[in-house]
Amino acid sequence: MGNEKKTVDDTQLNFTTNGTYIKAGFDYNAYENWTGMNNLIHLGFRYGFSSFNQTLNSYSIYNTSHYFNTVTNYPTTKYDGLTASWIEIASGIKVEIFNNLFVGTSVRLNYLLSNKKPETFDNLYIPGYNKTYNGKFGVGFNYTISYFLPIFKKKVVAKTQKK
């Protein structure tokens, strides 16, 4: 779950996206830890939903002619009530570096399921999903630093081998 505000200033377009998102899913740990270890090599699946608004701050019409100056328009048009939903597959690792302190990294492959767009402007960035310039697929990378709050501790019994 998160809140994101991002302003993109490209050569011919400047816009601001502001909104919230939530993701829910699971991770499958494919790594069998030794006794006392809590590391992860995981594969996960998530569903994400975002509610946001976009503000078109300025745009310039592409002009290849050297005889006319480039004109920049400043409409400051705000588009409210936008939503999007997606699914993502994630893969990554998480390693305990100190007692209950973890660092991790993961790669995500996203697929956009729904995308409510304004009539005259496209959603170029969706909070929680990322850029939407190239169709319905997206790729993301993230890193984390997390702390595990030990509310209760389960006693681990070491396995013994039978002879």
C-alpha positions, 0 to 999 in steps of 0.5 A: 500500500502506498501514496505516490506523487510524480512529476514527469518533465519530458521534452514535449510534455510535463504532467503530474500524477498523484494517487494511492495504490494497494497490492495484495498477493503472496510469495512462495519461498523456494529456499530451504533455510538451515536452522535459525535462518530466515532468508528467501528466494521467492516467486510471487503473484500480486493484484494491484489497484490504483486510484489517482489524478493527473494534471497536464502542466504543459505540452509542446507540439512537435514541429520539424520546420525551422521556419516556425518557433515551437509553441508551448501550451500551459493548460494546467488541466486536471483529470480526476477519478482515474483508476487502474488495476493490474497483476504482477509476477515477482521474483527476488531474494531477501537476506538477513544481514543482522538479527531481524534486519533484512535487505532484498531485491526483486524484479516484477513483470506487470500486466495492465488489466483495466485503465480508466483514461480521460477523453483527451489525455492518456495515463502515462504513469500509474502509481504503484504500476509505473510508466504505461508508455509501451502498452499493457506490459511493464517491468519494475525493479525494487529494493527493500530494507525491512525489520521483522518485529518478533511478536512471538517466537516459534521454537525450532527443533533440529532434525536428527538423522536415523542410523 
